[in-house]
């Protein structure tokens, strides 16, 4: 449920509003226990996502570091390598990525 919550600080290029909102959405989903809220809870859910997005943007804008910005592509490659080490039988087969929770499902590359 929380796969979209990723480190967003100190990357070049900086985190986009879409990335921040995706993380906020996953955070609210985790807290509420809802993937999709009911109609009656939808306004509160959306309001929470909006507020978490705003606070996350404020946080990212106010953080200070002396470290050099990290490269997104390099970090993504490292994550893929770690995943390949952790799940050696899972990966690309015949040009498709196999979803680890549903081995029969193939997802387009």
Buried (B, 14 or more C-beta within 10 A) or exposed (E): EEEBBBEBEBBEEEBEEEBBBBBBBBBBBEEBEEEEBEEEEEEEBEEBBEEBBEEBBEEBEEEEEEEEEBEEEEEEEEEEEEEEEEEEEBEEEEEEBBEEEEEEEBEEE
